[in-house]
């Protein structure tokens, strides 16, 4: 499995579907000798490599399938949360330990079950109170025998309730509630849902990669959140895979520079360059005035078109050379003294800064 996933990623395949029905790795001496567990854990490395190659990975647990133990761990979406999605059929089951094993961990023997019964059963609590209050030895002995008989009657019922409770934690609905899997997907609807899920993610991944290329300091998760914000601005329901896929594919094919989407990417690049200029200038103790001017422009959400830094600014430890940021715009609005010029921000710039300020680090 590890070698197959690695080869798929290196060959440039953009979608991998894993149909998972595994009960975990065996811990026997034969499997340990063949290093089954060691080699199986390398699947994690392969899934991380898939994220690096923008390969979409979808895991589906089929009807009456089970995913447990080490098999659950190696394909968990937390390995690559930006790249792995897990769906499950309503009849499937998933957890690290089976319900019966979970009960044995919680109640290791009948003594722990007895303690639980004595703590919860109201009749036993009342009898125990009478034992503490009475001084008659015969009455105490009679009450204790009644408690023992009551515990024996309730023992099987408590074990069944514990098992049923553990089974309720084993369902895909509970996994969705805890955020462990993406959705409960019946097998009858799985074909179209998986198809549009793959198509959406491949289109969004292309836009996400372009975003990160223009703004290298932005993570994949932040880039995808910003792209989804753009989709919502365009009136797209981000929970509908089909609509998001069609929207992302259409925006990805827009090549003319006058389009709104192209302008959004230009703002991303402009904002990244602006933040880099601020970062580089702030490292110099002799550039405080320049940093203050650029920070003032940032705070007003202005758009830098062309910003040459002052020449021959000398200090104790460093010297700042003239820097010209041509990527801000083709125009050159510069004052006679070389200080930054404040240009009125456009509506698109303002909207983008408000929605994506956390992604590009403008503030």
C-alpha positions as CSV (number, residue, x, y, z in Angstrom):
1,X,0.0,0.0,0.0
2,X,2.8,2.4,0.9
3,X,4.6,1.8,-2.4
4,X,1.4,2.1,-4.5
5,X,0.5,5.5,-2.8
6,X,4.0,6.8,-3.3
7,X,4.0,5.8,-7.0
8,X,0.6,7.3,-7.6
9,X,1.8,10.6,-6.1
10,X,5.0,10.7,-8.1
11,X,3.2,9.8,-11.4
12,X,1.0,12.9,-10.9
13,X,-2.4,11.1,-10.4
14,X,-4.7,13.7,-8.9
15,X,-7.2,11.4,-7.1
16,X,-6.9,8.3,-5.0
17,X,-9.8,6.4,-3.5
18,X,-9.2,4.1,-0.6
19,X,-12.0,1.6,0.2
20,X,-11.2,0.7,3.8
21,X,-12.4,-2.5,5.5
22,X,-9.6,-3.4,7.8
23,X,-9.6,-4.6,11.4
24,X,-6.1,-3.5,12.1
25,X,-2.6,-5.0,12.2
26,X,-2.0,-8.3,13.8
27,X,0.4,-8.3,16.8
28,X,1.5,-12.0,16.3
29,X,5.1,-13.1,16.3
30,X,4.9,-14.0,12.6
31,X,3.7,-10.6,11.5
32,X,6.2,-8.9,13.9
33,X,9.0,-11.0,12.3
34,X,8.0,-9.8,8.8
35,X,7.8,-6.2,10.1
36,X,4.1,-5.9,8.9
37,X,3.5,-3.1,11.5
38,X,6.7,-1.2,10.6
39,X,6.0,-1.3,6.9
40,X,2.3,-0.5,7.4
41,X,3.2,2.7,9.3
42,X,5.0,4.0,6.2
43,X,1.6,4.6,4.7
44,X,1.6,7.7,6.8
45,X,4.7,9.0,4.9
46,X,3.0,8.2,1.6
47,X,-0.1,10.2,2.5
48,X,2.0,13.1,3.5
49,X,3.7,12.9,0.1
50,X,0.3,12.9,-1.6
51,X,-0.4,16.3,0.1
52,X,2.9,17.6,-1.3
53,X,2.0,16.6,-4.8
54,X,-1.6,17.9,-4.5
55,X,-3.1,14.5,-4.7
56,X,-6.6,14.3,-3.4
57,X,-7.2,11.2,-1.1
58,X,-10.7,10.0,-0.2
59,X,-11.3,7.1,2.2
60,X,-14.7,5.3,2.0
61,X,-15.8,2.7,4.6
62,X,-18.3,0.5,2.7
63,X,-21.5,-1.1,4.1
64,X,-20.8,-3.3,7.1
65,X,-17.2,-2.5,6.8
66,X,-14.9,-1.9,9.8
67,X,-11.9,0.3,10.3
68,X,-10.0,-0.3,13.6
69,X,-6.7,-0.3,15.4
70,X,-3.6,0.6,13.5
71,X,-5.5,0.6,10.2
72,X,-7.5,3.5,11.5
73,X,-4.4,5.4,12.6
74,X,-2.5,5.3,9.3
75,X,-5.3,6.7,7.2
76,X,-6.7,9.2,9.7
77,X,-7.5,12.6,8.2
78,X,-5.4,14.3,10.8
79,X,-2.3,13.0,9.0
80,X,-3.0,15.5,6.2
81,X,-6.1,17.5,7.1
82,X,-5.9,19.6,4.0
83,X,-5.8,16.6,1.7
84,X,-7.7,13.6,3.2
85,X,-11.5,13.2,3.4
86,X,-13.2,10.2,5.1
87,X,-16.8,9.1,4.2
88,X,-18.6,6.1,5.7
89,X,-21.7,4.1,5.1
90,X,-24.4,4.2,7.8
91,X,-23.9,0.5,8.5
92,X,-20.2,0.7,8.9
93,X,-18.3,0.7,12.2
94,X,-15.1,2.4,13.2
95,X,-13.0,2.9,16.3
96,X,-9.7,2.0,17.7
97,X,-11.1,-0.7,19.9
98,X,-14.2,-2.9,19.4
99,X,-17.1,-2.3,21.8
100,X,-16.5,-5.6,23.7
101,X,-12.8,-4.7,24.1
102,X,-13.7,-1.2,25.2
103,X,-16.0,-2.6,28.0
104,X,-13.2,-5.0,29.1
105,X,-10.8,-2.0,29.4
106,X,-13.4,0.0,31.4
107,X,-14.6,-2.9,33.6
108,X,-11.7,-5.2,34.0
109,X,-13.5,-7.7,36.2
110,X,-16.8,-8.1,38.1
111,X,-15.5,-6.1,41.1
112,X,-15.5,-2.9,39.1
113,X,-19.0,-3.6,37.8
114,X,-20.1,-4.3,41.4
115,X,-18.7,-0.9,42.5
116,X,-20.7,0.8,39.7
117,X,-23.9,-1.0,40.7
118,X,-23.5,0.0,44.4
119,X,-22.8,3.6,43.4
120,X,-25.8,3.9,41.1
121,X,-28.6,1.6,42.3
122,X,-30.9,3.5,44.7
123,X,-32.2,0.3,46.5
124,X,-28.6,-0.7,47.3
125,X,-27.8,2.8,48.5
126,X,-30.8,2.7,50.8
127,X,-29.8,-0.7,52.2
128,X,-26.2,0.5,52.7
129,X,-27.5,3.5,54.7
130,X,-29.6,1.2,56.9
131,X,-26.5,-0.9,57.6
132,X,-24.6,2.2,58.7
133,X,-27.4,3.2,61.0
134,X,-28.4,-0.1,62.7
135,X,-26.5,-1.7,65.5
136,X,-28.0,-5.2,65.2
137,X,-25.5,-7.7,63.8
138,X,-28.3,-10.0,62.5
139,X,-30.0,-7.1,60.6
140,X,-26.7,-6.1,59.1
141,X,-26.0,-9.6,57.9
142,X,-29.5,-9.8,56.4
143,X,-29.0,-6.5,54.5
144,X,-25.6,-7.5,53.2
145,X,-27.0,-10.7,51.8
146,X,-29.8,-8.8,50.1
147,X,-27.2,-6.5,48.6
148,X,-25.2,-9.4,47.3
149,X,-28.3,-10.9,45.7
150,X,-29.3,-7.6,44.2
151,X,-25.8,-7.2,42.6
152,X,-26.0,-10.7,41.1
153,X,-29.4,-9.8,39.5
154,X,-28.2,-6.5,38.0
155,X,-24.7,-7.7,36.9
156,X,-25.8,-9.0,33.4
157,X,-28.0,-5.9,32.8
158,X,-25.2,-3.5,33.6
159,X,-22.9,-5.3,31.2
160,X,-25.4,-5.2,28.4
161,X,-26.0,-1.5,29.0
162,X,-22.2,-0.9,28.9
163,X,-21.8,-2.8,25.7
164,X,-24.7,-0.9,24.1
165,X,-23.2,2.4,25.1
166,X,-19.9,1.4,23.6
167,X,-21.6,0.4,20.4
168,X,-23.2,3.8,20.1
169,X,-19.7,5.3,20.2
170,X,-18.9,3.0,17.3
171,X,-21.2,4.5,14.7
172,X,-20.3,6.9,11.8
173,X,-22.9,9.4,13.1
174,X,-20.9,9.7,16.3
175,X,-17.7,10.0,14.3
176,X,-19.2,12.9,12.3
177,X,-20.3,14.6,15.5
178,X,-16.8,14.4,16.9
179,X,-15.3,15.6,13.6
180,X,-13.4,12.4,12.9
181,X,-14.9,11.8,9.4
182,X,-16.4,14.2,6.9
183,X,-19.9,12.8,6.3
184,X,-22.1,9.7,6.4
185,X,-22.6,8.6,2.8
186,X,-25.0,5.8,1.9
187,X,-23.6,3.4,-0.7
188,X,-26.4,4.1,-3.1
189,X,-25.4,7.8,-3.3
190,X,-21.7,7.2,-3.1
191,X,-20.8,7.2,-6.8
192,X,-22.0,10.8,-7.6
193,X,-20.9,12.2,-4.3
194,X,-17.4,10.8,-4.6
195,X,-17.1,12.0,-8.2
196,X,-18.1,15.6,-7.4
197,X,-15.9,15.6,-4.3
198,X,-12.9,14.6,-6.3
199,X,-13.7,17.1,-9.1
200,X,-14.2,19.9,-6.5
201,X,-11.0,19.3,-4.7
202,X,-8.9,19.0,-7.8
203,X,-10.2,22.4,-9.0
204,X,-9.8,24.0,-5.6
205,X,-6.3,22.6,-5.2
206,X,-5.2,24.2,-8.4
207,X,-6.4,27.6,-7.2
208,X,-4.9,26.9,-3.8
209,X,-1.5,26.2,-5.3
210,X,-1.7,29.4,-7.3
211,X,-2.5,31.3,-4.2
212,X,0.4,29.9,-2.2
213,X,2.7,30.6,-5.2
214,X,1.7,34.2,-5.1
215,X,1.9,34.4,-1.3
216,X,4.5,31.9,-0.1
217,X,3.9,32.8,3.6
218,X,0.3,31.6,3.4
219,X,-0.4,27.9,4.4
220,X,-2.5,25.6,2.2
221,X,-5.3,25.7,4.8
222,X,-5.4,29.5,4.9
223,X,-5.4,29.7,1.1
224,X,-8.3,27.3,0.8
225,X,-10.3,29.2,3.4
226,X,-9.7,32.5,1.5
227,X,-10.8,30.8,-1.8
228,X,-13.9,29.5,-0.1
229,X,-14.6,33.0,1.1
230,X,-14.4,34.2,-2.5
231,X,-16.9,31.5,-3.5
232,X,-19.3,32.7,-0.9
233,X,-18.9,36.3,-2.1
234,X,-19.9,35.0,-5.6
235,X,-23.1,33.4,-4.1
236,X,-21.8,29.8,-4.1
237,X,-22.9,27.3,-1.5
238,X,-19.6,25.9,-0.3
239,X,-21.3,22.8,1.1
240,X,-22.4,21.8,-2.5
241,X,-19.5,20.0,-4.1
242,X,-21.0,20.3,-7.6
243,X,-21.5,24.1,-7.5
244,X,-18.0,24.7,-5.9
245,X,-16.4,22.4,-8.6
246,X,-18.0,24.2,-11.5
247,X,-17.2,27.6,-9.9
248,X,-13.6,26.8,-9.3
249,X,-13.1,25.3,-12.8
250,X,-14.6,28.4,-14.4
251,X,-12.4,30.7,-12.4
252,X,-9.3,28.6,-13.1
253,X,-9.9,29.1,-16.8
254,X,-10.1,32.9,-16.6
255,X,-6.9,34.2,-18.2
256,X,-7.8,37.8,-19.0
257,X,-6.4,40.3,-16.6
258,X,-9.5,42.4,-16.4
259,X,-11.5,39.7,-14.6
260,X,-12.5,40.1,-11.0
261,X,-10.8,36.8,-10.0
262,X,-7.5,37.8,-11.7
263,X,-7.7,41.1,-9.8
264,X,-8.1,39.2,-6.5
265,X,-4.9,37.3,-7.1
266,X,-3.1,40.5,-8.0
267,X,-4.2,41.9,-4.7
268,X,-2.9,38.8,-2.9
269,X,0.5,39.3,-4.6
270,X,0.6,43.0,-3.9
271,X,-0.3,42.5,-0.2
272,X,2.4,39.8,0.1
273,X,5.1,42.1,-1.4
274,X,4.0,44.9,0.9
275,X,4.3,42.7,4.0
276,X,7.7,41.5,2.9
277,X,8.9,45.1,2.4
278,X,7.7,45.9,5.9
279,X,9.4,42.8,7.3
280,X,12.7,43.6,5.7
281,X,12.6,47.3,6.6
282,X,11.7,46.5,10.3
283,X,14.9,44.5,10.7
284,X,16.9,47.7,10.3
285,X,17.0,50.1,13.2
286,X,17.6,53.0,10.7
287,X,14.4,52.5,8.8
288,X,11.8,53.4,11.4
289,X,10.4,56.3,9.5
290,X,9.9,54.2,6.4
291,X,8.2,51.5,8.5
292,X,5.9,54.0,10.1
293,X,4.9,55.3,6.7
294,X,4.2,51.9,5.3
295,X,2.3,50.8,8.5
296,X,0.1,53.9,8.2
297,X,-0.7,52.8,4.6
298,X,-1.5,49.3,5.8
299,X,-3.7,50.5,8.7
300,X,-5.9,52.5,6.2
301,X,-6.1,49.5,3.8
302,X,-4.4,51.6,1.1
303,X,-2.9,50.2,-2.1
304,X,0.8,50.7,-2.7
305,X,1.4,51.4,-6.4
306,X,5.1,52.3,-6.4
307,X,7.1,52.8,-3.2
308,X,10.8,53.6,-3.3
309,X,12.5,53.7,0.0
310,X,14.6,56.7,0.9
311,X,18.2,56.5,-0.4
312,X,21.4,56.8,1.6
313,X,19.7,56.5,5.0
314,X,22.6,55.9,7.4
315,X,22.5,54.6,10.9
316,X,24.8,53.1,13.5
317,X,24.7,49.5,12.3
318,X,23.2,49.4,8.8
319,X,22.5,51.2,5.5
320,X,19.3,50.9,3.5
321,X,19.6,51.0,-0.3
322,X,16.9,52.3,-2.6
323,X,14.2,49.7,-3.2
324,X,11.6,50.0,-5.9
325,X,8.5,47.7,-5.8
326,X,7.3,47.7,-9.4
327,X,4.9,44.8,-8.8
328,X,2.5,47.1,-7.0
329,X,1.4,48.8,-10.2
330,X,2.6,50.1,-13.5
331,X,2.0,53.7,-12.5
332,X,4.6,55.7,-10.5
333,X,3.0,58.1,-8.0
334,X,6.0,59.2,-6.0
335,X,6.6,62.4,-4.1
336,X,9.6,64.6,-4.8
337,X,11.3,63.5,-1.6
338,X,10.9,59.7,-2.3
339,X,8.3,59.1,0.4
340,X,5.4,56.7,-0.1
341,X,2.3,58.1,-1.8
342,X,-1.1,57.1,-0.3
343,X,-3.6,56.1,-3.0
344,X,-7.3,55.7,-2.3
345,X,-8.1,52.0,-2.0
346,X,-10.5,50.3,-4.3
347,X,-13.6,48.4,-3.2
348,X,-12.1,45.0,-4.2
349,X,-8.9,45.8,-2.3
350,X,-10.9,46.7,0.8
351,X,-13.0,43.5,0.6
352,X,-10.1,41.2,0.1
353,X,-8.1,42.7,3.0
354,X,-11.0,42.3,5.3
355,X,-11.6,38.7,4.4
356,X,-8.0,37.5,4.0
357,X,-6.0,39.7,6.3
358,X,-5.2,36.7,8.5
359,X,-4.1,34.6,5.5
360,X,-1.5,37.0,4.1
361,X,-0.4,38.7,7.3
362,X,-1.2,42.2,6.2
363,X,-2.0,43.5,9.7
